[in-house]
Amino acid sequence: MLAAAGFIFTSCGSSTFESDVRKMARYQCELQKLQAKEGDPKTDAEIEKLEKESKEYEDKMETKYKDMENDTKKQAEALKIMMDEMAKCK
């Protein structure tokens, strides 16, 4: 998913771009936390729901940023934001 974020978030207004990347990172963080507790039926249902939401958001972002997918500078920026956010994920 981190690679997808780099591909998806390639440019837009800076604050919108950054906000979109951070939102994707929040999805990933929450999924990571839930996956650590897999096996409980309630947790598994939450994981399934969050994965669906995350995929829908990812699809939306692919459409939103489709014309700018070759901007390697923005891809690197997205990856850095994603990695910074994931480092804070606890």
Backbone torsions as a table, in degrees:
resi	resn	phi	psi	omega
1	MET	NA	-32.4	177.9
2	LEU	-61.6	-40.7	178.0
3	ALA	-64.2	-39.0	178.5
4	ALA	-62.5	-39.0	179.2
5	ALA	-61.9	-41.0	178.2
6	GLY	-63.5	-34.5	180.0
7	PHE	-76.6	-40.1	-174.4
8	ILE	-72.3	-48.3	-170.9
9	PHE	-92.6	89.2	-174.4
10	THR	-112.2	-17.2	172.7
11	SER	173.0	152.5	174.8
12	CYS	173.4	-166.3	173.9
13	GLY	-59.7	142.2	-172.8
14	SER	-55.3	-47.8	-177.3
15	SER	-68.4	-36.3	177.3
16	THR	-67.1	-46.4	178.6
17	PHE	-56.9	-52.4	-178.6
18	GLU	-62.1	-41.8	178.6
19	SER	-61.7	-42.3	179.2
20	ASP	-63.7	-43.3	179.3
21	VAL	-64.7	-43.7	179.9
22	ARG	-62.9	-37.6	177.9
23	LYS	-63.9	-42.3	177.4
24	MET	-61.8	-39.3	178.6
25	ALA	-64.3	-37.8	178.4
26	ARG	-63.3	-41.8	175.8
27	TYR	-57.7	-47.7	-178.5
28	GLN	-62.9	-40.8	179.9
29	CYS	-62.8	-48.0	-179.8
30	GLU	-62.8	-40.6	176.9
31	LEU	-62.4	-42.2	179.0
32	GLN	-60.4	-43.6	179.6
33	LYS	-63.9	-44.9	-178.7
34	LEU	-67.7	-38.3	-178.6
35	GLN	-65.6	-22.6	176.0
36	ALA	-69.3	-17.9	-178.5
37	LYS	-111.8	16.2	-178.0
38	GLU	-53.1	151.4	176.8
39	GLY	115.5	-28.6	176.0
40	ASP	-82.5	128.8	-176.8
41	PRO	-55.4	-38.8	179.5
42	LYS	-65.7	-44.5	179.2
43	THR	-64.4	-42.7	179.3
44	ASP	-60.4	-38.5	177.4
45	ALA	-66.4	-39.5	177.3
46	GLU	-64.4	-41.5	177.9
47	ILE	-60.7	-46.8	-179.5
48	GLU	-60.0	-44.5	179.5
49	LYS	-63.3	-46.2	-178.7
50	LEU	-67.2	-38.1	176.2
51	GLU	-61.6	-40.1	178.7
52	LYS	-64.4	-47.6	179.0
53	GLU	-60.3	-44.3	-179.3
54	SER	-62.0	-43.2	179.5
55	LYS	-64.8	-41.8	178.2
56	GLU	-62.6	-41.7	178.8
57	TYR	-66.5	-41.8	178.1
58	GLU	-60.0	-44.1	178.6
59	ASP	-62.4	-41.4	178.5
60	LYS	-61.9	-42.2	-178.9
61	MET	-70.4	-34.4	176.3
62	GLU	-60.5	-40.8	178.2
63	THR	-69.1	-45.4	-177.1
64	LYS	-60.5	-39.6	-174.4
65	TYR	-108.5	15.6	-173.2
66	LYS	-59.5	-32.0	-177.2
67	ASP	-78.2	-5.6	-175.3
68	MET	-124.4	27.0	-174.5
69	GLU	-70.5	-11.9	-178.9
70	ASN	-101.6	10.6	180.0
71	ASP	-83.0	93.3	-175.2
72	THR	-66.0	-28.2	177.4
73	LYS	-64.5	-46.2	178.8
74	LYS	-69.2	-33.8	176.9
75	GLN	-62.4	-42.7	178.6
76	ALA	-65.8	-39.9	178.0
77	GLU	-63.5	-42.9	178.7
78	ALA	-62.2	-43.7	-179.8
79	LEU	-63.1	-40.7	178.7
80	LYS	-63.9	-45.4	178.3
81	ILE	-60.9	-45.9	-179.8
82	MET	-60.1	-46.6	-179.7
83	MET	-64.6	-40.8	177.2
84	ASP	-61.2	-44.7	179.9
85	GLU	-66.4	-41.5	-179.9
86	MET	-68.0	-29.0	176.8
87	ALA	-65.3	-27.1	178.9
88	LYS	-85.5	-9.3	-176.0
89	CYS	-69.6	118.4	179.5
90	LYS	-131.4	NA	NA
